[in-house]
Amino acid sequence: MLNVLRRQLKEALALQPATMAQLNEHFQKFPYSEIAKIWHTEREEKEKWKLTHLPPILELKKERSEEVLSLIRQHRINVLLRGAKFPKYTARGQVCVRVS
């Protein structure tokens, strides 16, 4: 609760109110739900930054990228080799037809 109040005060003072009435108005613009959204956005930005800047993450991406690309390529080839199944509707119902 204290953290919410602290954040409300910070956000309200950032708008530079000239009077106590304006400060009260600014406080009402930042209810708990708004503060929770701000915190959620900040957490997401922090996580995105970590994924793009932390050395262990970068090293893992570098090590695994070749392997992942190879797996994707192999999966695509396997799908092409298996052929595709398309639904064919008959009077009795649906029947899958394989095209290869």
C-alpha positions in Angstrom: 0.0 0.0 0.0 2.8 2.3 0.8 4.5 1.6 -2.5 1.3 2.6 -4.3 1.0 5.8 -2.4 4.7 6.6 -3.1 4.2 6.0 -6.8 1.0 8.1 -6.9 2.8 10.9 -5.2 5.7 10.6 -7.6 3.4 10.6 -10.7 1.3 13.5 -9.4 4.3 15.6 -8.6 5.8 14.9 -12.0 2.9 16.9 -13.4 4.0 19.9 -11.3 0.7 21.0 -9.6 0.6 24.6 -8.5 -1.9 24.2 -5.8 -3.1 21.5 -3.4 -6.4 21.3 -5.4 -4.4 20.4 -8.5 -2.4 17.9 -6.6 -5.6 16.2 -5.4 -6.8 16.1 -9.1 -3.6 14.5 -10.2 -3.9 11.9 -7.4 -7.3 10.9 -8.7 -5.8 10.4 -12.1 -3.6 7.6 -10.7 -5.7 5.0 -8.9 -4.2 1.6 -8.0 -5.2 0.1 -11.4 -3.3 2.8 -13.3 -0.2 2.3 -11.1 -0.4 -1.5 -11.6 -0.4 -0.9 -15.4 2.6 1.4 -15.1 4.4 -1.3 -13.0 3.5 -4.0 -15.5 4.8 -1.9 -18.4 8.0 -1.2 -16.6 8.5 -4.9 -15.8 8.0 -5.8 -19.5 10.5 -3.2 -20.6 13.0 -4.5 -18.0 12.6 -8.0 -19.3 13.0 -7.0 -22.9 16.2 -5.1 -22.0 17.5 -8.2 -20.2 16.8 -10.4 -23.2 18.8 -8.1 -25.5 21.7 -7.0 -23.3 22.7 -9.5 -20.7 25.8 -11.5 -21.6 24.6 -14.9 -20.6 21.4 -14.5 -22.7 23.4 -13.3 -25.7 25.8 -16.2 -25.4 23.0 -18.7 -25.3 21.4 -17.1 -28.3 24.7 -17.2 -30.2 25.4 -20.9 -29.3 21.9 -22.2 -30.0 20.9 -20.1 -33.1 22.7 -22.5 -35.5 21.1 -25.5 -33.8 17.6 -24.0 -33.9 17.9 -22.9 -37.5 19.0 -26.5 -38.4 16.0 -27.9 -36.6 13.6 -25.5 -38.3 15.0 -26.4 -41.7 14.8 -30.1 -41.0 11.2 -29.8 -39.8 10.2 -27.9 -43.0 11.8 -30.6 -45.2 9.9 -33.3 -43.2 6.6 -31.6 -43.7 7.2 -31.3 -47.4 8.2 -35.0 -47.7 5.1 -36.2 -45.7 2.8 -34.3 -48.0 -0.3 -32.4 -46.9 -3.7 -33.6 -45.9 -6.7 -31.7 -47.1 -10.3 -32.3 -46.0 -12.6 -33.7 -48.6 -16.3 -33.5 -47.9 -18.6 -36.2 -49.1 -22.2 -37.0 -48.5 -21.3 -39.2 -45.6 -19.0 -36.7 -43.9 -15.5 -35.5 -44.0 -12.6 -37.6 -45.3 -8.9 -36.6 -45.3 -7.1 -36.9 -48.6 -3.4 -37.0 -48.7 -1.5 -35.1 -51.4 2.1 -35.8 -51.9 
